[in-house]
Amino acid sequence: MLRSFLQKYISASVLLIIATVLALIVANTPDLKELYKQLWELPVALSVGGFNLFSHNGHTMTLGAFINDFLMAIFFLSVGLEIKRELLCGELSSVKKALLPVIGACGGMLVPVIVFFLICVGDPLMERGMAIPMATDIAFSLGVLSVFSKRVPIGLKIFLAALAVADDLGGIIVIAIKYTSHLNMDAVLGAALCIIVLGVGNWRQVRSKMFYTMTGLALWYFVLNTGIHATIAGVVLAFCVPANLTQSSTYWIEKIRTNVEKFPHIHVTKADINKPNMLSSGDIAVLKRIESASDRLISPLQDMEDSLKNPIDFFIIPLFAFANAGVDMSGMSVENLFSGVGLGVMLGLLVGKFCGVFSFSWVAIKLHIVEMPERANWLSFASVAMLCGIGFTVSMFMAGLSFPIDLEGQDPAHMQELLNDAKLGILCGTVLSALVGCLMLHFTLPKHSEA
């Protein structure tokens, strides 16, 4: 199971890299850069009469906004489902399991903010980007770690995955608090009504994915128009999706077995393989009971999480990367990376994440609050802490929120420059963290399998 989990992230990481490289090439090709910019300004609408689902305060969304506000809400729905599962029965389900990655995540969020602030202190506009280096990209970081295969102790793999989940939770809280401007109370009431409907559905054990999808879509629309960032709707929806079964798993398995045994044991010959066979009404009824029991054997949470994996890994995240990683380098110089926002983000990821995760974890372990992951030592632990500086997807998302081009009272050209500096810092900080982390892992891990 762990192998397939890591293989998934390797594939996701490769697609992210390809999408990022393509975005950089297109954004810096004279004949393509204007088309690239114009592409994200195309209007997106889903209208019935005068109502447009993809509209914000009466204005039709652009393709770029659709990706960042709607598709990323689906991404955060998946993140929320993962967090809920981990809290209920995973690596965050008990204080003992959760404490080390949560403590590490706290350090990994606090210290990068301090590093960024020290570099950009005194400039309120630049300080808007303090949250950018807080995140760890779970796909990239686990993809890099899996390159070393079984040489990596299983405890370190679990630590990094749980820390990235805790990081995501911290990022969600920051989005909810920091990037909320004014509130539209009519939309707030609509969102509250949707949450009540979802809560009642959970309480009444509604199992229909369609119910949660359609109500969640209405919730997203209202949240989009409240002034709170729309991605929060995905997280709220995730925590309303039931994670329990109406009966124990053994009950449904026994039901399936009982119904399967109603079919006679027959010997199938080669001639029977392609031979059409009409089922009786009784056979159809039995098969429908088996299908129904199979559906109830998987909780709505796990079913929805599994359904979202491929669309997110192979479509939403690569598309997000292609739309947001295209930094135009034509007007940039070395100074853009070694001063201001670019330097703050790069050092926040490269230095701040490592120092925060490692120092907070070191103190907690030395005080015997928690234990070192099994089969790990301080050198291998430090190597994994370095990989926490791989902050791509959520960092890019935070950058877009921190430096919106249409920020009231600000020059759009200057905001675009700050956004590009932040993206460049993310790319350099992520690549350097990955390279340094790989070198550290190569020299600190045993040469043979320990996991």
Secondary structure, 3 states (H helix, E strand, C coil): CHHHHHHHHHHHHHHHHHHHHHHHHHHCCCCCHHHHHHHCCCEECCEECCEECCEECCEEEEHHHHHHHHHHHHHHHHHHHHHHHHHHHCCCCCHHHHHHHHHHHHHHHHHHHHHHHHHHCCCHHHHCCCCHHHCCCHHHHHHHHHCCHHHCCHHHHHHHHHHHHHHHHHHHHHHHHHCCCCCCHHHHHHHHHHHHHHHHHHHCCCCCHHHHHHHHHHHHHHHHCCCCCCHHHHHHHHHHCCCCCCCCHHHHHHHHHHHHCCCCCCCCCHHHHCCCCCCCHHHHHHHHHHHHHHHHHCCHHHHHHHHHHHHHHHHHHHHHHHHHCCCCCCCCCHHHHCCHHHHHHHHHHHHHHHHHHHHHHHHHHHCCCCCCCCCCCHHHHHHHHHHCCCCCHHHHHHHHHHCCCCCCCCCHHHHHHHHHHHHHHHHHHHHHHHHHHHHHHHHHCCCCCCC
